[in-house]
């Protein structure tokens, strides 16, 4: 199975509170089928604009292959642990979990992969953990792998607009330290 992920997100503390506010947009391609979603929680403070290369995760058992080949309408929990990088070249360990009903309980089905030579910008304080319901993308968009999803101009714009290192910033400060 071939997998590719695109993620944009930003989360900051609301000034003078311990409350974080964030948003992210995620797209994932599984063997050429594209799925997308958004969430209002990143699970970490910071800013990320991440595009992985295609990663071959090998053959999956038939039950997992069926689950992950068609994510439409499924709630997927993402755990993304990226290296800190500023404009291209970072690595990310990515896990995707789908919970399925089985014998009166939930059983987690999980795939994990390591993406190297990622494109984008990553300035987050911790690993990202969020859940969202995935929706299938239009086939034309999902199948266009002739060019990277992020153009060089888009990456440059993200770098230019990334949060600056501000001594008053709360990006690197855990929420409890800003009380």
PyMOL commands that place a pseudoatom at each C-alpha (Angstrom):
pseudoatom trace, name=CA, resn=UNK, resi=1, chain=A, elem=C, hetatm=0, pos=[0.000, 0.000, 0.000]
pseudoatom trace, name=CA, resn=UNK, resi=2, chain=A, elem=C, hetatm=0, pos=[1.250, 3.471, -0.910]
pseudoatom trace, name=CA, resn=UNK, resi=3, chain=A, elem=C, hetatm=0, pos=[0.462, 6.365, 1.484]
pseudoatom trace, name=CA, resn=UNK, resi=4, chain=A, elem=C, hetatm=0, pos=[0.926, 10.147, 1.260]
pseudoatom trace, name=CA, resn=UNK, resi=5, chain=A, elem=C, hetatm=0, pos=[-0.138, 12.818, 3.787]
pseudoatom trace, name=CA, resn=UNK, resi=6, chain=A, elem=C, hetatm=0, pos=[-0.621, 16.579, 3.631]
pseudoatom trace, name=CA, resn=UNK, resi=7, chain=A, elem=C, hetatm=0, pos=[-1.261, 18.526, 6.848]
pseudoatom trace, name=CA, resn=UNK, resi=8, chain=A, elem=C, hetatm=0, pos=[-1.668, 22.187, 7.704]
pseudoatom trace, name=CA, resn=UNK, resi=9, chain=A, elem=C, hetatm=0, pos=[-2.395, 23.343, 11.224]
pseudoatom trace, name=CA, resn=UNK, resi=10, chain=A, elem=C, hetatm=0, pos=[-1.849, 26.028, 13.792]
pseudoatom trace, name=CA, resn=UNK, resi=11, chain=A, elem=C, hetatm=0, pos=[-2.652, 26.210, 17.507]
pseudoatom trace, name=CA, resn=UNK, resi=12, chain=A, elem=C, hetatm=0, pos=[-1.971, 28.967, 20.047]
pseudoatom trace, name=CA, resn=UNK, resi=13, chain=A, elem=C, hetatm=0, pos=[-2.989, 29.795, 23.589]
pseudoatom trace, name=CA, resn=UNK, resi=14, chain=A, elem=C, hetatm=0, pos=[-5.769, 32.320, 23.961]
pseudoatom trace, name=CA, resn=UNK, resi=15, chain=A, elem=C, hetatm=0, pos=[-4.015, 35.312, 25.587]
pseudoatom trace, name=CA, resn=UNK, resi=16, chain=A, elem=C, hetatm=0, pos=[-4.180, 35.438, 29.388]
pseudoatom trace, name=CA, resn=UNK, resi=17, chain=A, elem=C, hetatm=0, pos=[-5.728, 31.946, 29.595]
pseudoatom trace, name=CA, resn=UNK, resi=18, chain=A, elem=C, hetatm=0, pos=[-4.645, 28.325, 29.664]
pseudoatom trace, name=CA, resn=UNK, resi=19, chain=A, elem=C, hetatm=0, pos=[-6.974, 27.534, 26.784]
pseudoatom trace, name=CA, resn=UNK, resi=20, chain=A, elem=C, hetatm=0, pos=[-5.548, 26.493, 23.445]
pseudoatom trace, name=CA, resn=UNK, resi=21, chain=A, elem=C, hetatm=0, pos=[-7.269, 27.185, 20.165]
pseudoatom trace, name=CA, resn=UNK, resi=22, chain=A, elem=C, hetatm=0, pos=[-6.276, 25.371, 17.019]
pseudoatom trace, name=CA, resn=UNK, resi=23, chain=A, elem=C, hetatm=0, pos=[-7.321, 24.227, 13.595]
pseudoatom trace, name=CA, resn=UNK, resi=24, chain=A, elem=C, hetatm=0, pos=[-5.907, 21.778, 11.101]
pseudoatom trace, name=CA, resn=UNK, resi=25, chain=A, elem=C, hetatm=0, pos=[-6.640, 20.434, 7.647]
pseudoatom trace, name=CA, resn=UNK, resi=26, chain=A, elem=C, hetatm=0, pos=[-5.475, 16.974, 6.625]
pseudoatom trace, name=CA, resn=UNK, resi=27, chain=A, elem=C, hetatm=0, pos=[-5.480, 15.061, 3.353]
pseudoatom trace, name=CA, resn=UNK, resi=28, chain=A, elem=C, hetatm=0, pos=[-4.267, 11.509, 2.941]
pseudoatom trace, name=CA, resn=UNK, resi=29, chain=A, elem=C, hetatm=0, pos=[-3.917, 9.343, -0.144]
pseudoatom trace, name=CA, resn=UNK, resi=30, chain=A, elem=C, hetatm=0, pos=[-4.151, 5.568, 0.137]
pseudoatom trace, name=CA, resn=UNK, resi=31, chain=A, elem=C, hetatm=0, pos=[-3.150, 3.775, -3.084]
pseudoatom trace, name=CA, resn=UNK, resi=32, chain=A, elem=C, hetatm=0, pos=[-4.214, 6.806, -5.122]
pseudoatom trace, name=CA, resn=UNK, resi=33, chain=A, elem=C, hetatm=0, pos=[-7.565, 7.346, -3.378]
pseudoatom trace, name=CA, resn=UNK, resi=34, chain=A, elem=C, hetatm=0, pos=[-7.660, 10.757, -1.691]
pseudoatom trace, name=CA, resn=UNK, resi=35, chain=A, elem=C, hetatm=0, pos=[-9.472, 11.649, 1.525]
pseudoatom trace, name=CA, resn=UNK, resi=36, chain=A, elem=C, hetatm=0, pos=[-9.628, 14.954, 3.376]
pseudoatom trace, name=CA, resn=UNK, resi=37, chain=A, elem=C, hetatm=0, pos=[-10.945, 16.485, 6.588]
pseudoatom trace, name=CA, resn=UNK, resi=38, chain=A, elem=C, hetatm=0, pos=[-10.453, 19.215, 9.180]
pseudoatom trace, name=CA, resn=UNK, resi=39, chain=A, elem=C, hetatm=0, pos=[-10.334, 19.367, 12.946]
pseudoatom trace, name=CA, resn=UNK, resi=40, chain=A, elem=C, hetatm=0, pos=[-10.450, 22.101, 15.572]
pseudoatom trace, name=CA, resn=UNK, resi=41, chain=A, elem=C, hetatm=0, pos=[-7.815, 20.425, 17.715]
pseudoatom trace, name=CA, resn=UNK, resi=42, chain=A, elem=C, hetatm=0, pos=[-4.167, 19.701, 16.902]
pseudoatom trace, name=CA, resn=UNK, resi=43, chain=A, elem=C, hetatm=0, pos=[-3.178, 18.291, 20.270]
pseudoatom trace, name=CA, resn=UNK, resi=44, chain=A, elem=C, hetatm=0, pos=[-0.145, 20.580, 20.394]
pseudoatom trace, name=CA, resn=UNK, resi=45, chain=A, elem=C, hetatm=0, pos=[0.761, 24.248, 20.216]
pseudoatom trace, name=CA, resn=UNK, resi=46, chain=A, elem=C, hetatm=0, pos=[2.574, 25.530, 17.149]
pseudoatom trace, name=CA, resn=UNK, resi=47, chain=A, elem=C, hetatm=0, pos=[2.441, 25.656, 13.380]
pseudoatom trace, name=CA, resn=UNK, resi=48, chain=A, elem=C, hetatm=0, pos=[2.832, 22.891, 10.788]
pseudoatom trace, name=CA, resn=UNK, resi=49, chain=A, elem=C, hetatm=0, pos=[2.662, 22.689, 7.009]
pseudoatom trace, name=CA, resn=UNK, resi=50, chain=A, elem=C, hetatm=0, pos=[3.721, 19.134, 6.125]
pseudoatom trace, name=CA, resn=UNK, resi=51, chain=A, elem=C, hetatm=0, pos=[3.742, 17.123, 2.900]
pseudoatom trace, name=CA, resn=UNK, resi=52, chain=A, elem=C, hetatm=0, pos=[5.197, 13.626, 2.900]
pseudoatom trace, name=CA, resn=UNK, resi=53, chain=A, elem=C, hetatm=0, pos=[6.515, 11.764, -0.086]
pseudoatom trace, name=CA, resn=UNK, resi=54, chain=A, elem=C, hetatm=0, pos=[4.742, 8.566, -1.151]
pseudoatom trace, name=CA, resn=UNK, resi=55, chain=A, elem=C, hetatm=0, pos=[5.621, 5.881, 1.388]
pseudoatom trace, name=CA, resn=UNK, resi=56, chain=A, elem=C, hetatm=0, pos=[5.295, 2.168, 0.633]
pseudoatom trace, name=CA, resn=UNK, resi=57, chain=A, elem=C, hetatm=0, pos=[4.001, 0.522, 3.823]
pseudoatom trace, name=CA, resn=UNK, resi=58, chain=A, elem=C, hetatm=0, pos=[3.923, -2.940, 2.273]
pseudoatom trace, name=CA, resn=UNK, resi=59, chain=A, elem=C, hetatm=0, pos=[1.086, -5.427, 2.067]
pseudoatom trace, name=CA, resn=UNK, resi=60, chain=A, elem=C, hetatm=0, pos=[-1.573, -5.287, 4.759]
pseudoatom trace, name=CA, resn=UNK, resi=61, chain=A, elem=C, hetatm=0, pos=[-3.778, -8.130, 5.975]
pseudoatom trace, name=CA, resn=UNK, resi=62, chain=A, elem=C, hetatm=0, pos=[-7.058, -8.200, 4.032]
pseudoatom trace, name=CA, resn=UNK, resi=63, chain=A, elem=C, hetatm=0, pos=[-9.121, -6.761, 6.920]
pseudoatom trace, name=CA, resn=UNK, resi=64, chain=A, elem=C, hetatm=0, pos=[-6.792, -3.749, 7.335]
pseudoatom trace, name=CA, resn=UNK, resi=65, chain=A, elem=C, hetatm=0, pos=[-6.467, -3.304, 3.563]
pseudoatom trace, name=CA, resn=UNK, resi=66, chain=A, elem=C, hetatm=0, pos=[-10.251, -2.987, 3.296]
pseudoatom trace, name=CA, resn=UNK, resi=67, chain=A, elem=C, hetatm=0, pos=[-10.462, -0.491, 6.171]
pseudoatom trace, name=CA, resn=UNK, resi=68, chain=A, elem=C, hetatm=0, pos=[-7.653, 1.810, 5.084]
pseudoatom trace, name=CA, resn=UNK, resi=69, chain=A, elem=C, hetatm=0, pos=[-8.202, 1.648, 1.308]
pseudoatom trace, name=CA, resn=UNK, resi=70, chain=A, elem=C, hetatm=0, pos=[-11.564, 3.415, 1.737]
pseudoatom trace, name=CA, resn=UNK, resi=71, chain=A, elem=C, hetatm=0, pos=[-11.538, 5.985, 4.534]
pseudoatom trace, name=CA, resn=UNK, resi=72, chain=A, elem=C, hetatm=0, pos=[-14.726, 7.760, 3.385]
pseudoatom trace, name=CA, resn=UNK, resi=73, chain=A, elem=C, hetatm=0, pos=[-17.044, 8.307, 6.363]
pseudoatom trace, name=CA, resn=UNK, resi=74, chain=A, elem=C, hetatm=0, pos=[-14.603, 6.741, 8.833]
pseudoatom trace, name=CA, resn=UNK, resi=75, chain=A, elem=C, hetatm=0, pos=[-13.293, 8.484, 11.927]
pseudoatom trace, name=CA, resn=UNK, resi=76, chain=A, elem=C, hetatm=0, pos=[-9.503, 8.323, 11.841]
pseudoatom trace, name=CA, resn=UNK, resi=77, chain=A, elem=C, hetatm=0, pos=[-7.258, 9.190, 14.774]
pseudoatom trace, name=CA, resn=UNK, resi=78, chain=A, elem=C, hetatm=0, pos=[-3.917, 10.593, 13.657]
pseudoatom trace, name=CA, resn=UNK, resi=79, chain=A, elem=C, hetatm=0, pos=[-0.755, 10.643, 15.732]
pseudoatom trace, name=CA, resn=UNK, resi=80, chain=A, elem=C, hetatm=0, pos=[1.987, 12.597, 13.990]
pseudoatom trace, name=CA, resn=UNK, resi=81, chain=A, elem=C, hetatm=0, pos=[5.382, 13.016, 15.597]
pseudoatom trace, name=CA, resn=UNK, resi=82, chain=A, elem=C, hetatm=0, pos=[7.432, 15.314, 13.345]
pseudoatom trace, name=CA, resn=UNK, resi=83, chain=A, elem=C, hetatm=0, pos=[10.990, 16.455, 13.777]
pseudoatom trace, name=CA, resn=UNK, resi=84, chain=A, elem=C, hetatm=0, pos=[11.342, 20.207, 14.186]
pseudoatom trace, name=CA, resn=UNK, resi=85, chain=A, elem=C, hetatm=0, pos=[12.316, 21.585, 10.810]
pseudoatom trace, name=CA, resn=UNK, resi=86, chain=A, elem=C, hetatm=0, pos=[12.146, 24.915, 9.069]
pseudoatom trace, name=CA, resn=UNK, resi=87, chain=A, elem=C, hetatm=0, pos=[11.375, 24.569, 5.346]
pseudoatom trace, name=CA, resn=UNK, resi=88, chain=A, elem=C, hetatm=0, pos=[11.805, 21.074, 4.006]
pseudoatom trace, name=CA, resn=UNK, resi=89, chain=A, elem=C, hetatm=0, pos=[13.886, 18.073, 4.939]
pseudoatom trace, name=CA, resn=UNK, resi=90, chain=A, elem=C, hetatm=0, pos=[12.160, 16.903, 8.096]
pseudoatom trace, name=CA, resn=UNK, resi=91, chain=A, elem=C, hetatm=0, pos=[10.993, 13.472, 9.156]
pseudoatom trace, name=CA, resn=UNK, resi=92, chain=A, elem=C, hetatm=0, pos=[7.674, 12.408, 10.632]
pseudoatom trace, name=CA, resn=UNK, resi=93, chain=A, elem=C, hetatm=0, pos=[6.395, 9.244, 12.259]
pseudoatom trace, name=CA, resn=UNK, resi=94, chain=A, elem=C, hetatm=0, pos=[2.715, 8.879, 11.437]
pseudoatom trace, name=CA, resn=UNK, resi=95, chain=A, elem=C, hetatm=0, pos=[0.124, 6.521, 12.894]
pseudoatom trace, name=CA, resn=UNK, resi=96, chain=A, elem=C, hetatm=0, pos=[-3.471, 6.218, 11.729]
pseudoatom trace, name=CA, resn=UNK, resi=97, chain=A, elem=C, hetatm=0, pos=[-6.035, 4.382, 13.859]
pseudoatom trace, name=CA, resn=UNK, resi=98, chain=A, elem=C, hetatm=0, pos=[-9.558, 3.291, 12.950]
pseudoatom trace, name=CA, resn=UNK, resi=99, chain=A, elem=C, hetatm=0, pos=[-11.723, 1.832, 15.735]
pseudoatom trace, name=CA, resn=UNK, resi=100, chain=A, elem=C, hetatm=0, pos=[-14.107, -0.921, 14.637]
pseudoatom trace, name=CA, resn=UNK, resi=101, chain=A, elem=C, hetatm=0, pos=[-17.000, -2.493, 16.519]
pseudoatom trace, name=CA, resn=UNK, resi=102, chain=A, elem=C, hetatm=0, pos=[-16.264, -6.117, 17.366]
pseudoatom trace, name=CA, resn=UNK, resi=103, chain=A, elem=C, hetatm=0, pos=[-17.899, -8.454, 19.906]
pseudoatom trace, name=CA, resn=UNK, resi=104, chain=A, elem=C, hetatm=0, pos=[-19.537, -5.634, 21.872]
pseudoatom trace, name=CA, resn=UNK, resi=105, chain=A, elem=C, hetatm=0, pos=[-16.409, -3.463, 22.058]
pseudoatom trace, name=CA, resn=UNK, resi=106, chain=A, elem=C, hetatm=0, pos=[-14.096, -1.333, 20.003]
pseudoatom trace, name=CA, resn=UNK, resi=107, chain=A, elem=C, hetatm=0, pos=[-10.926, -2.759, 18.485]
pseudoatom trace, name=CA, resn=UNK, resi=108, chain=A, elem=C, hetatm=0, pos=[-8.274, -0.409, 17.125]
pseudoatom trace, name=CA, resn=UNK, resi=109, chain=A, elem=C, hetatm=0, pos=[-6.815, -1.132, 13.694]
pseudoatom trace, name=CA, resn=UNK, resi=110, chain=A, elem=C, hetatm=0, pos=[-3.574, 0.781, 13.174]
pseudoatom trace, name=CA, resn=UNK, resi=111, chain=A, elem=C, hetatm=0, pos=[-1.013, 1.491, 10.487]
pseudoatom trace, name=CA, resn=UNK, resi=112, chain=A, elem=C, hetatm=0, pos=[2.241, 3.348, 11.076]
pseudoatom trace, name=CA, resn=UNK, resi=113, chain=A, elem=C, hetatm=0, pos=[4.941, 4.674, 8.799]
pseudoatom trace, name=CA, resn=UNK, resi=114, chain=A, elem=C, hetatm=0, pos=[8.048, 6.846, 8.821]
pseudoatom trace, name=CA, resn=UNK, resi=115, chain=A, elem=C, hetatm=0, pos=[8.161, 9.657, 6.244]
pseudoatom trace, name=CA, resn=UNK, resi=116, chain=A, elem=C, hetatm=0, pos=[11.544, 11.154, 5.381]
pseudoatom trace, name=CA, resn=UNK, resi=117, chain=A, elem=C, hetatm=0, pos=[12.452, 14.223, 3.321]
pseudoatom trace, name=CA, resn=UNK, resi=118, chain=A, elem=C, hetatm=0, pos=[9.145, 15.916, 4.136]
pseudoatom trace, name=CA, resn=UNK, resi=119, chain=A, elem=C, hetatm=0, pos=[8.320, 19.266, 2.551]
pseudoatom trace, name=CA, resn=UNK, resi=120, chain=A, elem=C, hetatm=0, pos=[7.000, 22.240, 4.487]
pseudoatom trace, name=CA, resn=UNK, resi=121, chain=A, elem=C, hetatm=0, pos=[7.496, 23.931, 7.846]
pseudoatom trace, name=CA, resn=UNK, resi=122, chain=A, elem=C, hetatm=0, pos=[7.224, 22.402, 11.309]
pseudoatom trace, name=CA, resn=UNK, resi=123, chain=A, elem=C, hetatm=0, pos=[7.331, 24.353, 14.569]
pseudoatom trace, name=CA, resn=UNK, resi=124, chain=A, elem=C, hetatm=0, pos=[5.240, 22.402, 17.093]
pseudoatom trace, name=CA, resn=UNK, resi=125, chain=A, elem=C, hetatm=0, pos=[5.789, 21.833, 20.799]
pseudoatom trace, name=CA, resn=UNK, resi=126, chain=A, elem=C, hetatm=0, pos=[4.740, 18.141, 20.905]
pseudoatom trace, name=CA, resn=UNK, resi=127, chain=A, elem=C, hetatm=0, pos=[3.393, 15.307, 18.803]
pseudoatom trace, name=CA, resn=UNK, resi=128, chain=A, elem=C, hetatm=0, pos=[0.077, 16.029, 17.092]
pseudoatom trace, name=CA, resn=UNK, resi=129, chain=A, elem=C, hetatm=0, pos=[-2.936, 13.920, 18.081]
pseudoatom trace, name=CA, resn=UNK, resi=130, chain=A, elem=C, hetatm=0, pos=[-6.373, 14.511, 16.613]
pseudoatom trace, name=CA, resn=UNK, resi=131, chain=A, elem=C, hetatm=0, pos=[-9.395, 12.664, 15.229]
pseudoatom trace, name=CA, resn=UNK, resi=132, chain=A, elem=C, hetatm=0, pos=[-11.589, 13.550, 12.289]
pseudoatom trace, name=CA, resn=UNK, resi=133, chain=A, elem=C, hetatm=0, pos=[-14.102, 12.027, 9.908]
pseudoatom trace, name=CA, resn=UNK, resi=134, chain=A, elem=C, hetatm=0, pos=[-12.552, 11.581, 6.478]
pseudoatom trace, name=CA, resn=UNK, resi=135, chain=A, elem=C, hetatm=0, pos=[-14.359, 12.410, 3.235]
pseudoatom trace, name=CA, resn=UNK, resi=136, chain=A, elem=C, hetatm=0, pos=[-13.369, 11.181, -0.213]
pseudoatom trace, name=CA, resn=UNK, resi=137, chain=A, elem=C, hetatm=0, pos=[-11.832, 13.715, -2.592]
pseudoatom trace, name=CA, resn=UNK, resi=138, chain=A, elem=C, hetatm=0, pos=[-12.755, 14.058, -6.227]
pseudoatom trace, name=CA, resn=UNK, resi=139, chain=A, elem=C, hetatm=0, pos=[-10.803, 11.446, -8.217]
pseudoatom trace, name=CA, resn=UNK, resi=140, chain=A, elem=C, hetatm=0, pos=[-9.128, 13.980, -10.520]
pseudoatom trace, name=CA, resn=UNK, resi=141, chain=A, elem=C, hetatm=0, pos=[-7.497, 15.738, -7.561]
pseudoatom trace, name=CA, resn=UNK, resi=142, chain=A, elem=C, hetatm=0, pos=[-6.669, 12.505, -5.798]
pseudoatom trace, name=CA, resn=UNK, resi=143, chain=A, elem=C, hetatm=0, pos=[-4.982, 10.955, -8.842]
pseudoatom trace, name=CA, resn=UNK, resi=144, chain=A, elem=C, hetatm=0, pos=[-2.791, 13.947, -9.829]
pseudoatom trace, name=CA, resn=UNK, resi=145, chain=A, elem=C, hetatm=0, pos=[0.615, 12.838, -8.557]
pseudoatom trace, name=CA, resn=UNK, resi=146, chain=A, elem=C, hetatm=0, pos=[2.626, 14.402, -11.394]
pseudoatom trace, name=CA, resn=UNK, resi=147, chain=A, elem=C, hetatm=0, pos=[3.579, 17.350, -9.189]
pseudoatom trace, name=CA, resn=UNK, resi=148, chain=A, elem=C, hetatm=0, pos=[3.991, 17.795, -5.448]
pseudoatom trace, name=CA, resn=UNK, resi=149, chain=A, elem=C, hetatm=0, pos=[0.846, 18.926, -3.674]
pseudoatom trace, name=CA, resn=UNK, resi=150, chain=A, elem=C, hetatm=0, pos=[2.729, 21.951, -2.349]
pseudoatom trace, name=CA, resn=UNK, resi=151, chain=A, elem=C, hetatm=0, pos=[4.395, 24.177, -4.928]
pseudoatom trace, name=CA, resn=UNK, resi=152, chain=A, elem=C, hetatm=0, pos=[7.694, 25.817, -4.063]
pseudoatom trace, name=CA, resn=UNK, resi=153, chain=A, elem=C, hetatm=0, pos=[5.824, 29.147, -3.911]
pseudoatom trace, name=CA, resn=UNK, resi=154, chain=A, elem=C, hetatm=0, pos=[3.337, 27.725, -1.388]
pseudoatom trace, name=CA, resn=UNK, resi=155, chain=A, elem=C, hetatm=0, pos=[6.169, 26.443, 0.811]
pseudoatom trace, name=CA, resn=UNK, resi=156, chain=A, elem=C, hetatm=0, pos=[7.957, 29.809, 0.581]
pseudoatom trace, name=CA, resn=UNK, resi=157, chain=A, elem=C, hetatm=0, pos=[4.731, 31.624, 1.500]
pseudoatom trace, name=CA, resn=UNK, resi=158, chain=A, elem=C, hetatm=0, pos=[4.225, 29.334, 4.517]
pseudoatom trace, name=CA, resn=UNK, resi=159, chain=A, elem=C, hetatm=0, pos=[7.796, 29.988, 5.657]
pseudoatom trace, name=CA, resn=UNK, resi=160, chain=A, elem=C, hetatm=0, pos=[7.358, 33.753, 5.271]
pseudoatom trace, name=CA, resn=UNK, resi=161, chain=A, elem=C, hetatm=0, pos=[4.081, 33.675, 7.233]
pseudoatom trace, name=CA, resn=UNK, resi=162, chain=A, elem=C, hetatm=0, pos=[5.186, 31.222, 9.932]
pseudoatom trace, name=CA, resn=UNK, resi=163, chain=A, elem=C, hetatm=0, pos=[5.175, 32.597, 13.474]
pseudoatom trace, name=CA, resn=UNK, resi=164, chain=A, elem=C, hetatm=0, pos=[8.372, 34.459, 14.302]
pseudoatom trace, name=CA, resn=UNK, resi=165, chain=A, elem=C, hetatm=0, pos=[10.455, 33.761, 17.383]
pseudoatom trace, name=CA, resn=UNK, resi=166, chain=A, elem=C, hetatm=0, pos=[8.834, 36.298, 19.712]
pseudoatom trace, name=CA, resn=UNK, resi=167, chain=A, elem=C, hetatm=0, pos=[9.948, 36.442, 23.372]
pseudoatom trace, name=CA, resn=UNK, resi=168, chain=A, elem=C, hetatm=0, pos=[6.302, 37.005, 24.360]
pseudoatom trace, name=CA, resn=UNK, resi=169, chain=A, elem=C, hetatm=0, pos=[5.081, 34.073, 22.292]
pseudoatom trace, name=CA, resn=UNK, resi=170, chain=A, elem=C, hetatm=0, pos=[3.482, 31.062, 23.957]
pseudoatom trace, name=CA, resn=UNK, resi=171, chain=A, elem=C, hetatm=0, pos=[4.305, 28.605, 21.170]
pseudoatom trace, name=CA, resn=UNK, resi=172, chain=A, elem=C, hetatm=0, pos=[7.124, 26.873, 23.062]
pseudoatom trace, name=CA, resn=UNK, resi=173, chain=A, elem=C, hetatm=0, pos=[5.523, 27.266, 26.487]
pseudoatom trace, name=CA, resn=UNK, resi=174, chain=A, elem=C, hetatm=0, pos=[3.230, 24.528, 27.799]
pseudoatom trace, name=CA, resn=UNK, resi=175, chain=A, elem=C, hetatm=0, pos=[-0.315, 25.772, 28.513]
pseudoatom trace, name=CA, resn=UNK, resi=176, chain=A, elem=C, hetatm=0, pos=[0.072, 25.408, 32.292]
pseudoatom trace, name=CA, resn=UNK, resi=177, chain=A, elem=C, hetatm=0, pos=[3.136, 27.700, 32.295]
pseudoatom trace, name=CA, resn=UNK, resi=178, chain=A, elem=C, hetatm=0, pos=[1.128, 30.668, 30.988]
pseudoatom trace, name=CA, resn=UNK, resi=179, chain=A, elem=C, hetatm=0, pos=[-1.222, 30.910, 33.961]
for i in range(1, 179): cmd.bond("trace and resi %d" % i, "trace and resi %d" % (i + 1))
show_as sticks, trace
zoom trace
